[in-house]
Amino acid sequence: MIKIIFYLLVLALLIYSGIQFAVPFYHYEAFKSDLSATVRVSVNTPPEEFRDQVINLADQYKIPLKMRNISFSKNGRYVVKASWEETVNIFDMYKRTFNFYVDTSNGG
């Protein structure tokens, strides 16, 4: 009986850790996809409004983007380059920081 409880606890820890590591990558992929779509449909959007759309999109995915980590340019269409880092913390025993970068200049 103790073995079963031990194995269940190990399994629960593995599942929890896997979810903790998967969430930042899901946020990255979802943000990247939605940002590309936003860039495609925002050709005639004023720059201030477009900037707000990007920040709101980052907030939606709980991405810790700051304005200093985002660069905007417009050459026919908007180009956004953004970088951020997220740290995964597993019970204060293991920490890992991931760096993410998005560049819409080549379509994604």
Residue pairs with C-beta under 8 A, 6 or more apart in sequence:
16 90
17 90
20 88
20 89
20 90
21 88
21 96
24 86
24 88
24 98
24 100
25 98
27 61
27 62
27 63
27 86
28 63
28 100
28 102
30 61
31 57
31 58
31 61
31 63
31 102
32 102
32 108
33 108
34 57
34 61
35 54
35 57
35 80
35 82
35 102
35 104
36 104
36 107
36 108
38 50
38 53
38 54
38 57
39 77
39 78
39 79
39 80
39 104
40 77
42 50
42 53
42 77
42 78
43 76
43 77
43 78
45 53
45 78
47 72
47 74
50 72
50 78
51 70
51 72
54 65
54 70
54 72
54 80
54 82
55 65
55 67
58 65
58 82
63 84
63 86
63 100
64 84
64 85
64 86
65 82
65 84
66 84
69 82
69 83
69 84
70 80
70 81
70 82
71 80
71 81
71 82
72 78
72 79
72 80
73 79
78 104
79 103
79 104
79 105
80 102
80 103
80 104
81 101
81 102
81 103
81 104
81 105
82 101
82 102
83 99
83 100
83 101
83 102
84 99
84 100
85 97
85 98
85 99
85 100
86 97
86 98
86 100
87 95
87 96
87 97
87 98
88 95
88 96
88 97
88 98
89 95
